[in-house]
Amino acid sequence: MNGIKGASSHSVNKLLGRKGVLWEPESFDRILRSSGDFEFRLSYIVGNPIAAGLAKGPDDYPWAWRESAQPGAAALHNCKNRTFSSGTN
């Protein structure tokens, strides 16, 4: 992870003409222990652009994962009828 953070920090700082820390000192990840946990996290991720006001629904955000682009990956389809809040889930 340090290699990725170091290289990207250098590139971003060069592009912006600045110096300094770009990344937080630690990374954080979660182990998905069940399909329910996966669905919850996916729903949260898909809902972020909606909560931020960048899209009205999952299909309105052009950078969202699409089932047509990921054959057999129906998880986003399962999120289409969910209600996404503007708060933290």
N, CA, C and O atoms as a Tinker XYZ file with bonds, in Angstrom:
   356  protein
     1  N      0.818000   -1.187000    0.000000    73     2
     2  CA     0.000000    0.000000    0.000000    64     1     3
     3  C      0.867000    1.259000    0.000000    63     2     4     5
     4  O      0.516000    2.254000   -0.633000    81     3
     5  N      1.983000    1.219000    0.698000    73     3     6
     6  CA     2.857000    2.394000    0.744000    64     5     7
     7  C      3.371000    2.778000   -0.639000    63     6     8     9
     8  O      3.518000    3.962000   -0.941000    81     7
     9  N      3.643000    1.783000   -1.478000    73     7    10
    10  CA     4.110000    2.065000   -2.827000    64     9    11
    11  C      3.064000    2.802000   -3.650000    63    10    12    13
    12  O      3.379000    3.746000   -4.374000    81    11
    13  N      1.821000    2.363000   -3.532000    73    11    14
    14  CA     0.726000    3.012000   -4.256000    64    13    15
    15  C      0.526000    4.429000   -3.729000    63    14    16    17
    16  O      0.395000    5.376000   -4.504000    81    15
    17  N      0.503000    4.565000   -2.412000    73    15    18
    18  CA     0.292000    5.886000   -1.815000    64    17    19
    19  C      1.448000    6.835000   -2.155000    63    18    20    21
    20  O      1.220000    8.005000   -2.461000    81    19
    21  N      2.676000    6.338000   -2.104000    73    19    22
    22  CA     3.832000    7.184000   -2.394000    64    21    23
    23  C      3.839000    7.678000   -3.826000    63    22    24    25
    24  O      4.057000    8.862000   -4.082000    81    23
    25  N      3.599000    6.764000   -4.762000    73    23    26
    26  CA     3.605000    7.132000   -6.177000    64    25    27
    27  C      2.465000    8.085000   -6.508000    63    26    28    29
    28  O      2.663000    9.067000   -7.223000    81    27
    29  N      1.284000    7.804000   -5.996000    73    27    30
    30  CA     0.152000    8.677000   -6.308000    64    29    31
    31  C      0.296000   10.031000   -5.618000    63    30    32    33
    32  O     -0.082000   11.051000   -6.195000    81    31
    33  N      0.832000   10.065000   -4.403000    73    31    34
    34  CA     1.056000   11.339000   -3.711000    64    33    35
    35  C      2.014000   12.216000   -4.505000    63    34    36    37
    36  O      1.786000   13.414000   -4.673000    81    35
    37  N      3.087000   11.603000   -4.990000    73    35    38
    38  CA     4.064000   12.353000   -5.782000    64    37    39
    39  C      3.414000   12.928000   -7.037000    63    38    40    41
    40  O      3.612000   14.099000   -7.361000    81    39
    41  N      2.641000   12.107000   -7.739000    73    39    42
    42  CA     1.997000   12.546000   -8.981000    64    41    43
    43  C      0.974000   13.654000   -8.733000    63    42    44    45
    44  O      0.946000   14.654000   -9.451000    81    43
    45  N      0.138000   13.472000   -7.716000    73    43    46
    46  CA    -0.894000   14.475000   -7.426000    64    45    47
    47  C     -0.253000   15.784000   -6.987000    63    46    48    49
    48  O     -0.637000   16.854000   -7.460000    81    47
    49  N      0.721000   15.705000   -6.085000    73    47    50
    50  CA     1.387000   16.921000   -5.621000    64    49    51
    51  C      2.091000   17.644000   -6.769000    63    50    52    53
    52  O      2.073000   18.874000   -6.828000    81    51
    53  N      2.711000   16.893000   -7.682000    73    51    54
    54  CA     3.371000   17.504000   -8.838000    64    53    55
    55  C      2.346000   18.194000   -9.731000    63    54    56    57
    56  O      2.561000   19.317000  -10.188000    81    55
    57  N      1.236000   17.512000   -9.972000    73    55    58
    58  CA     0.170000   18.066000  -10.805000    64    57    59
    59  C     -0.403000   19.349000  -10.198000    63    58    60    61
    60  O     -0.700000   20.305000  -10.915000    81    59
    61  N     -0.556000   19.361000   -8.875000    73    59    62
    62  CA    -1.136000   20.524000   -8.193000    64    61    63
    63  C     -0.098000   21.568000   -7.803000    63    62    64    65
    64  O     -0.443000   22.634000   -7.294000    81    63
    65  N      1.164000   21.261000   -8.043000    73    63    66
    66  CA     2.229000   22.198000   -7.703000    64    65    67
    67  C      2.351000   22.439000   -6.208000    63    66    68    69
    68  O      2.546000   23.572000   -5.767000    81    67
    69  N      2.236000   21.374000   -5.435000    73    67    70
    70  CA     2.299000   21.505000   -3.990000    64    69    71
    71  C      3.144000   20.400000   -3.384000    63    70    72    73
    72  O      3.575000   19.485000   -4.086000    81    71
    73  N      3.379000   20.482000   -2.101000    73    71    74
    74  CA     4.086000   19.454000   -1.356000    64    73    75
    75  C      3.274000   19.140000   -0.114000    63    74    76    77
    76  O      2.451000   19.941000    0.328000    81    75
    77  N      3.513000   17.986000    0.430000    73    75    78
    78  CA     2.841000   17.663000    1.678000    64    77    79
    79  C      2.128000   16.334000    1.634000    63    78    80    81
    80  O      2.158000   15.617000    0.634000    81    79
    81  N      1.494000   16.027000    2.731000    73    79    82
    82  CA     0.801000   14.753000    2.914000    64    81    83
    83  C     -0.504000   14.759000    2.131000    63    82    84    85
    84  O     -1.260000   15.729000    2.176000    81    83
    85  N     -0.760000   13.685000    1.423000    73    83    86
    86  CA    -1.993000   13.545000    0.663000    64    85    87
    87  C     -2.903000   12.505000    1.305000    63    86    88    89
    88  O     -4.119000   12.691000    1.364000    81    87
    89  N     -2.317000   11.414000    1.786000    73    87    90
    90  CA    -3.074000   10.286000    2.324000    64    89    91
    91  C     -3.066000   10.282000    3.845000    63    90    92    93
    92  O     -2.146000   10.795000    4.483000    81    91
    93  N     -4.110000    9.693000    4.408000    73    91    94
    94  CA    -4.144000    9.425000    5.840000    64    93    95
    95  C     -3.059000    8.392000    6.145000    63    94    96    97
    96  O     -2.690000    7.614000    5.265000    81    95
    97  N     -2.540000    8.370000    7.383000    73    95    98
    98  CA    -1.442000    7.456000    7.695000    64    97    99
    99  C     -1.821000    5.974000    7.682000    63    98   100   101
   100  O     -0.938000    5.134000    7.503000    81    99
   101  N     -3.058000    5.628000    7.859000    73    99   102
   102  CA    -3.469000    4.218000    7.902000    64   101   103
   103  C     -4.512000    3.939000    6.832000    63   102   104   105
   104  O     -5.252000    4.835000    6.425000    81   103
   105  N     -4.567000    2.707000    6.386000    73   103   106
   106  CA    -5.666000    2.289000    5.530000    64   105   107
   107  C     -6.623000    1.474000    6.395000    63   106   108   109
   108  O     -6.238000    0.953000    7.442000    81   107
   109  N     -7.839000    1.372000    5.959000    73   107   110
   110  CA    -8.841000    0.652000    6.734000    64   109   111
   111  C     -9.624000   -0.233000    5.792000    63   110   112   113
   112  O    -10.088000    0.217000    4.745000    81   111
   113  N     -9.769000   -1.468000    6.157000    73   111   114
   114  CA   -10.569000   -2.360000    5.335000    64   113   115
   115  C    -11.462000   -3.208000    6.226000    63   114   116   117
   116  O    -11.288000   -3.248000    7.444000    81   115
   117  N    -12.404000   -3.873000    5.614000    73   115   118
   118  CA   -13.332000   -4.735000    6.339000    64   117   119
   119  C    -13.374000   -6.092000    5.653000    63   118   120   121
   120  O    -13.295000   -6.186000    4.428000    81   119
   121  N    -13.495000   -7.113000    6.435000    73   119   122
   122  CA   -13.686000   -8.460000    5.907000    64   121   123
   123  C    -15.183000   -8.675000    5.754000    63   122   124   125
   124  O    -15.948000   -8.479000    6.698000    81   123
   125  N    -15.592000   -9.077000    4.570000    73   123   126
   126  CA   -17.002000   -9.372000    4.331000    64   125   127
   127  C    -17.239000  -10.819000    4.717000    63   126   128   129
   128  O    -16.726000  -11.735000    4.074000    81   127
   129  N    -18.008000  -11.018000    5.756000    73   127   130
   130  CA   -18.179000  -12.351000    6.330000    64   129   131
   131  C    -19.425000  -13.077000    5.852000    63   130   132   133
   132  O    -19.565000  -14.276000    6.094000    81   131
   133  N    -20.322000  -12.388000    5.187000    73   131   134
   134  CA   -21.546000  -13.037000    4.735000    64   133   135
   135  C    -22.081000  -12.316000    3.506000    63   134   136   137
   136  O    -21.647000  -11.208000    3.190000    81   135
   137  N    -23.015000  -12.941000    2.821000    73   135   138
   138  CA   -23.623000  -12.288000    1.661000    64   137   139
   139  C    -24.428000  -11.068000    2.110000    63   138   140   141
   140  O    -24.521000  -10.088000    1.371000    81   139
   141  N    -25.009000  -11.115000    3.311000    73   139   142
   142  CA   -25.733000   -9.965000    3.846000    64   141   143
   143  C    -24.804000   -8.788000    4.082000    63   142   144   145
   144  O    -25.163000   -7.644000    3.804000    81   143
   145  N    -23.612000   -9.063000    4.594000    73   143   146
   146  CA   -22.623000   -8.013000    4.816000    64   145   147
   147  C    -22.186000   -7.419000    3.476000    63   146   148   149
   148  O    -22.030000   -6.204000    3.349000    81   147
   149  N    -21.990000   -8.285000    2.479000    73   147   150
   150  CA   -21.633000   -7.827000    1.142000    64   149   151
   151  C    -22.719000   -6.918000    0.582000    63   150   152   153
   152  O    -22.416000   -5.845000    0.060000    81   151
   153  N    -23.982000   -7.331000    0.683000    73   151   154
   154  CA   -25.101000   -6.537000    0.172000    64   153   155
   155  C    -25.179000   -5.181000    0.872000    63   154   156   157
   156  O    -25.429000   -4.164000    0.225000    81   155
   157  N    -24.969000   -5.158000    2.184000    73   155   158
   158  CA   -25.002000   -3.907000    2.939000    64   157   159
   159  C    -23.906000   -2.961000    2.465000    63   158   160   161
   160  O    -24.168000   -1.784000    2.219000    81   159
   161  N    -22.688000   -3.461000    2.335000    73   159   162
   162  CA   -21.565000   -2.618000    1.900000    64   161   163
   163  C    -21.757000   -2.144000    0.470000    63   162   164   165
   164  O    -21.478000   -0.986000    0.159000    81   163
   165  N    -22.226000   -3.015000   -0.396000    73   163   166
   166  CA   -22.473000   -2.637000   -1.778000    64   165   167
   167  C    -23.552000   -1.554000   -1.851000    63   166   168   169
   168  O    -23.421000   -0.589000   -2.604000    81   167
   169  N    -24.595000   -1.718000   -1.081000    73   167   170
   170  CA   -25.662000   -0.724000   -1.047000    64   169   171
   171  C    -25.124000    0.625000   -0.586000    63   170   172   173
   172  O    -25.500000    1.665000   -1.125000    81   171
   173  N    -24.257000    0.606000    0.400000    73   171   174
   174  CA   -23.634000    1.839000    0.895000    64   173   175
   175  C    -22.801000    2.507000   -0.203000    63   174   176   177
   176  O    -22.905000    3.714000   -0.419000    81   175
   177  N    -21.978000    1.720000   -0.892000    73   175   178
   178  CA   -21.112000    2.262000   -1.946000    64   177   179
   179  C    -21.942000    2.811000   -3.097000    63   178   180   181
   180  O    -21.680000    3.913000   -3.580000    81   179
   181  N    -22.937000    2.055000   -3.538000    73   179   182
   182  CA   -23.785000    2.485000   -4.641000    64   181   183
   183  C    -24.578000    3.733000   -4.244000    63   182   184   185
   184  O    -24.874000    4.575000   -5.092000    81   183
   185  N    -24.918000    3.852000   -2.972000    73   183   186
   186  CA   -25.692000    4.990000   -2.501000    64   185   187
   187  C    -24.897000    6.266000   -2.320000    63   186   188   189
   188  O    -25.496000    7.337000   -2.223000    81   187
   189  N    -23.573000    6.202000   -2.271000    73   187   190
   190  CA   -22.762000    7.399000   -2.045000    64   189   191
   191  C    -23.012000    8.514000   -3.066000    63   190   192   193
   192  O    -23.236000    9.650000   -2.648000    81   191
   193  N    -22.988000    8.256000   -4.376000    73   191   194
   194  CA   -23.246000    9.351000   -5.321000    64   193   195
   195  C    -24.669000    9.903000   -5.199000    63   194   196   197
   196  O    -24.908000   11.077000   -5.480000    81   195
   197  N    -25.599000    9.066000   -4.785000    73   195   198
   198  CA   -26.980000    9.508000   -4.603000    64   197   199
   199  C    -27.058000   10.420000   -3.385000    63   198   200   201
   200  O    -27.664000   11.490000   -3.443000    81   199
   201  N    -26.447000   10.000000   -2.287000    73   199   202
   202  CA   -26.442000   10.806000   -1.063000    64   201   203
   203  C    -25.722000   12.135000   -1.268000    63   202   204   205
   204  O    -26.073000   13.136000   -0.643000    81   203
   205  N    -24.725000   12.148000   -2.135000    73   203   206
   206  CA   -23.965000   13.376000   -2.401000    64   205   207
   207  C    -24.671000   14.285000   -3.409000    63   206   208   209
   208  O    -24.191000   15.381000   -3.697000    81   207
   209  N    -25.803000   13.836000   -3.944000    73   207   210
   210  CA   -26.535000   14.643000   -4.909000    64   209   211
   211  C    -25.973000   14.582000   -6.320000    63   210   212   213
   212  O    -26.306000   15.422000   -7.155000    81   211
   213  N    -25.127000   13.600000   -6.595000    73   211   214
   214  CA   -24.533000   13.461000   -7.923000    64   213   215
   215  C    -25.399000   12.631000   -8.864000    63   214   216   217
   216  O    -25.181000   12.633000  -10.075000    81   215
   217  N    -26.376000   11.924000   -8.310000    73   215   218
   218  CA   -27.261000   11.081000   -9.106000    64   217   219
   219  C    -28.588000   10.937000   -8.374000    63   218   220   221
   220  O    -28.657000   11.048000   -7.150000    81   219
   221  N    -29.634000   10.689000   -9.147000    73   219   222
   222  CA   -30.952000   10.463000   -8.537000    64   221   223
   223  C    -31.163000    8.998000   -8.191000    63   222   224   225
   224  O    -31.971000    8.679000   -7.318000    81   223
   225  N    -30.451000    8.108000   -8.861000    73   223   226
   226  CA   -30.569000    6.678000   -8.623000    64   225   227
   227  C    -29.317000    5.979000   -9.098000    63   226   228   229
   228  O    -28.470000    6.599000   -9.741000    81   227
   229  N    -29.182000    4.690000   -8.793000    73   227   230
   230  CA   -27.969000    3.951000   -9.164000    64   229   231
   231  C    -27.660000    3.954000  -10.659000    63   230   232   233
   232  O    -26.493000    3.911000  -11.048000    81   231
   233  N    -28.684000    4.005000  -11.493000    73   231   234
   234  CA   -28.456000    3.988000  -12.943000    64   233   235
   235  C    -28.101000    5.352000  -13.510000    63   234   236   237
   236  O    -27.727000    5.456000  -14.678000    81   235
   237  N    -28.212000    6.403000  -12.700000    73   235   238
   238  CA   -27.927000    7.759000  -13.170000    64   237   239
   239  C    -26.467000    8.156000  -13.007000    63   238   240   241
   240  O    -26.070000    9.220000  -13.484000    81   239
   241  N    -25.669000    7.344000  -12.356000    73   239   242
   242  CA   -24.274000    7.684000  -12.109000    64   241   243
   243  C    -23.405000    6.937000  -13.114000    63   242   244   245
   244  O    -23.338000    5.709000  -13.064000    81   243
   245  N    -22.733000    7.650000  -14.031000    73   243   246
   246  CA   -22.046000    6.983000  -15.141000    64   245   247
   247  C    -20.876000    6.090000  -14.741000    63   246   248   249
   248  O    -20.468000    5.235000  -15.527000    81   247
   249  N    -20.324000    6.265000  -13.539000    73   247   250
   250  CA   -19.182000    5.451000  -13.135000    64   249   251
   251  C    -19.584000    4.291000  -12.242000    63   250   252   253
   252  O    -18.723000    3.622000  -11.671000    81   251
   253  N    -20.871000    4.046000  -12.115000    73   251   254
   254  CA   -21.352000    2.944000  -11.282000    64   253   255
   255  C    -21.125000    1.616000  -11.991000    63   254   256   257
   256  O    -21.075000    1.543000  -13.219000    81   255
   257  N    -20.992000    0.594000  -11.204000    73   255   258
   258  CA   -20.833000   -0.766000  -11.707000    64   257   259
   259  C    -22.132000   -1.184000  -12.370000    63   258   260   261
   260  O    -23.208000   -1.026000  -11.792000    81   259
   261  N    -22.038000   -1.703000  -13.551000    73   259   262
   262  CA   -23.217000   -2.133000  -14.291000    64   261   263
   263  C    -23.179000   -3.637000  -14.507000    63   262   264   265
   264  O    -22.126000   -4.204000  -14.798000    81   263
   265  N    -24.325000   -4.276000  -14.364000    73   263   266
   266  CA   -24.410000   -5.716000  -14.592000    64   265   267
   267  C    -24.010000   -6.058000  -16.027000    63   266   268   269
   268  O    -23.398000   -7.099000  -16.265000    81   267
   269  N    -24.350000   -5.192000  -16.982000    73   267   270
   270  CA   -24.004000   -5.462000  -18.382000    64   269   271
   271  C    -22.493000   -5.454000  -18.586000    63   270   272   273
   272  O    -21.980000   -6.138000  -19.471000    81   271
   273  N    -21.781000   -4.680000  -17.770000    73   271   274
   274  CA   -20.324000   -4.627000  -17.875000    64   273   275
   275  C    -19.668000   -5.747000  -17.072000    63   274   276   277
   276  O    -18.512000   -6.093000  -17.317000    81   275
   277  N    -20.388000   -6.303000  -16.133000    73   275   278
   278  CA   -19.892000   -7.374000  -15.271000    64   277   279
   279  C    -20.855000   -8.554000  -15.373000    63   278   280   281
   280  O    -21.682000   -8.732000  -14.478000    81   279
   281  N    -20.781000   -9.365000  -16.427000    73   279   282
   282  CA   -21.727000  -10.473000  -16.590000    64   281   283
   283  C    -21.783000  -11.352000  -15.348000    63   282   284   285
   284  O    -20.759000  -11.735000  -14.782000    81   283
   285  N    -22.991000  -11.653000  -14.951000    73   283   286
   286  CA   -23.193000  -12.512000  -13.794000    64   285   287
   287  C    -23.129000  -11.775000  -12.473000    63   286   288   289
   288  O    -23.348000  -12.385000  -11.426000    81   287
   289  N    -22.839000  -10.488000  -12.483000    73   287   290
   290  CA   -22.732000   -9.715000  -11.251000    64   289   291
   291  C    -24.036000   -8.964000  -11.038000    63   290   292   293
   292  O    -24.174000   -7.818000  -11.466000    81   291
   293  N    -24.978000   -9.596000  -10.390000    73   291   294
   294  CA   -26.325000   -9.032000  -10.251000    64   293   295
   295  C    -26.501000   -8.210000   -8.984000    63   294   296   297
   296  O    -27.621000   -7.798000   -8.683000    81   295
   297  N    -25.445000   -7.959000   -8.235000    73   295   298
   298  CA   -25.577000   -7.277000   -6.951000    64   297   299
   299  C    -26.141000   -5.874000   -7.100000    63   298   300   301
   300  O    -26.975000   -5.471000   -6.289000    81   299
   301  N    -25.717000   -5.108000   -8.113000    73   299   302
   302  CA   -26.244000   -3.762000   -8.291000    64   301   303
   303  C    -27.727000   -3.820000   -8.603000    63   302   304   305
   304  O    -28.498000   -2.992000   -8.119000    81   303
   305  N    -28.128000   -4.784000   -9.402000    73   303   306
   306  CA   -29.541000   -4.947000   -9.736000    64   305   307
   307  C    -30.372000   -5.086000   -8.464000    63   306   308   309
   308  O    -31.484000   -4.564000   -8.391000    81   307
   309  N    -29.847000   -5.778000   -7.471000    73   307   310
   310  CA   -30.557000   -5.965000   -6.220000    64   309   311
   311  C    -30.685000   -4.672000   -5.426000    63   310   312   313
   312  O    -31.526000   -4.587000   -4.531000    81   311
   313  N    -29.871000   -3.665000   -5.730000    73   311   314
   314  CA   -29.890000   -2.395000   -5.008000    64   313   315
   315  C    -30.819000   -1.373000   -5.657000    63   314   316   317
   316  O    -31.069000   -0.320000   -5.070000    81   315
   317  N    -31.331000   -1.653000   -6.845000    73   315   318
   318  CA   -32.070000   -0.638000   -7.601000    64   317   319
   319  C    -33.295000   -0.114000   -6.863000    63   318   320   321
   320  O    -33.603000    1.072000   -6.972000    81   319
   321  N    -33.988000   -0.938000   -6.134000    73   319   322
   322  CA   -35.223000   -0.510000   -5.488000    64   321   323
   323  C    -35.006000   -0.090000   -4.037000    63   322   324   325
   324  O    -35.978000    0.108000   -3.307000    81   323
   325  N    -33.792000    0.045000   -3.617000    73   323   326
   326  CA   -33.522000    0.457000   -2.241000    64   325   327
   327  C    -33.590000    1.971000   -2.127000    63   326   328   329
   328  O    -33.376000    2.695000   -3.099000    81   327
   329  N    -33.888000    2.429000   -0.931000    73   327   330
   330  CA   -33.896000    3.851000   -0.653000    64   329   331
   331  C    -32.551000    4.226000   -0.069000    63   330   332   333
   332  O    -32.090000    3.598000    0.884000    81   331
   333  N    -31.920000    5.236000   -0.626000    73   331   334
   334  CA   -30.613000    5.671000   -0.159000    64   333   335
   335  C    -30.776000    6.989000    0.580000    63   334   336   337
   336  O    -31.372000    7.936000    0.069000    81   335
   337  N    -30.246000    7.031000    1.765000    73   335   338
   338  CA   -30.366000    8.254000    2.567000    64   337   339
   339  C    -29.174000    9.161000    2.314000    63   338   340   341
   340  O    -28.157000    8.730000    1.770000    81   339
   341  N    -29.304000   10.410000    2.709000    73   339   342
   342  CA   -28.199000   11.351000    2.558000    64   341   343
   343  C    -27.277000   11.315000    3.767000    63   342   344   345
   344  O    -26.274000   12.028000    3.803000    81   343
   345  N    -27.603000   10.499000    4.745000    73   343   346
   346  CA   -26.758000   10.383000    5.929000    64   345   347
   347  C    -25.826000    9.211000    5.826000    63   346   348   349
   348  O    -25.857000    8.474000    4.840000    81   347
   349  N    -24.998000    9.026000    6.824000    73   347   350
   350  CA   -24.052000    7.912000    6.867000    64   349   351
   351  C    -24.798000    6.649000    7.227000    63   350   352   353
   352  O    -25.597000    6.638000    8.164000    81   351
   353  N    -24.537000    5.565000    6.474000    73   351   354
   354  CA   -25.172000    4.271000    6.756000    64   353   355
   355  C    -24.341000    3.454000    7.681000    63   354   356
   356  O    -24.722000    2.335000    8.027000    81   355
